[in-house]
Amino acid sequence: MRHRACSSKSGRAVKDRFIRQLIRFLSALSQIARGRRPQPVPESVRRIVVFQMSGVGDLLLITPALRALHRLYPMAAIDIVTYSLNNAAFLFRFPYMREGCEFLLFDLELRRVVGASFWRAFMKPIRFMRKTPVDIYISFHHAWLPQWYLLELWLAVRSKARFRVGINPDYVSDHGVFDRSVPESFLDGRHYRPFFLDVVGLLGDCGKDLTTECPLVPQEIEAARDRIRRAMPTRHRVVCLHVGATHFAQRWPLDRFRELAKRLVAEGCGIVLVGTRGEYILTEQVVEGLPHGSYLNTAGTTDLFQMAALIDASHLFIGNDSGPMHVAIARRRPTIGLIGPGKPRYHLYELNEAVMLLNPVPFNFRNQKDAAFPWAITVDEVYTAAKDLLK
């Protein structure tokens, strides 16, 4: 068994080395074939295509960059290629955002490149981009798998954009398939927001505004407040909890969430739980034993905007490093983030934006995303931080 595991890792390493060499070769070839392109003047730019994958949190983190992009090119409509349009729904509330196209990058495997399903998925964003000419193509996605980088760079070439900017892996010299690029090493030790502004900065002065945005309409917020009032009429301070996360290792233990909820309810607070349908089983364990009228479990019953409105209607948000935490910060709610494994690129917010409780135990997250994580953040620490923010 151990021998097979070692052989599998060795095989992946060989494949990754080959793909890196291929990326280097194709990037150099692209530079020679493309030559130096002049940057389009703002008045001539009518369509920009943005590329960004992943979840709600990743998309929220590009909102400062999108805002800066719009300031540089006020006449342009911005389209997006992304993994899930449901996750990106809030972006289309910005007046400068127009259309989106799903690209199932994480589901594609190079070993299936000869299959019809691979090409259907890969050609979908290409057809989307070629509907009308693309003036600027800008990639914000920072991929760590070489095969993802290969497909992304290939997509950039096939966009036929007049000008291309994006993020290059460090093993690519010069700008590769882009006309201008930033190396991924610029991200080391930084939050994604200033890094994404660096990408837009390749096109002009983008300022330093790092504020994220998640637009809601007043009716959505009032509907959330009404739902909370009806469920917990005697609770006048409300704490919103999100107990889930993409990976098991990112989840603060449920028994600690349960104890925290009990303490907050004893202090007179009401508890709102948000999450996906798959997280409902987790939220039910947290509210087990709480008195009727002291909690509202909405996991699996809301869309993105309803969830964001419930967070907005609460006095405090406490949750793991996941999409709802980024929503809470974008809605300017007092926020406590429970940060276990993972790099600061996701949670390195300013002190006046959120309280981030960082787990002190080091952990190799990349290879153990679903392993039991040695959490050292205690209920007392979180409860004390919560009381301070609720004052």
Buried (B, 14 or more C-beta within 10 A) or exposed (E): EEEEEEEEEEEEEEBEEEBBEEBBEBBBEBBEEBEEEEBBEBEEBBBBBBBBBBBBBBBBBBBBBBBBBBBBBEEBBBBBBBBBBEBBBBBBEBEBBBBBBBBBBEEBEEEEEEEEEBEEBBEBBBEBBEEEEBBBBBBBBBBEEBBBBBBBBBBBBBBEBBBBBBBBBEBBEEBBBBBBBBBBEBBEEBBBBBBBBBBBBBBEEBEEEBEBBBBBEEEBBEBBBEBBBEBBEEBEEBBBBBBBBBBEBBBBBBEBBBBBBBBBBEEEBBBBBBBBEEBBEBBEBBBEEBEEEBBBBBBBBBEBBBBBBBBBBBBBBBBBBBBBBBBBBBBEBBBBBBBBBBBBBBBBBEEEBBBBBBBEEEBEBEEBBEBEBEBEBEBEBBBEBBBEBBE
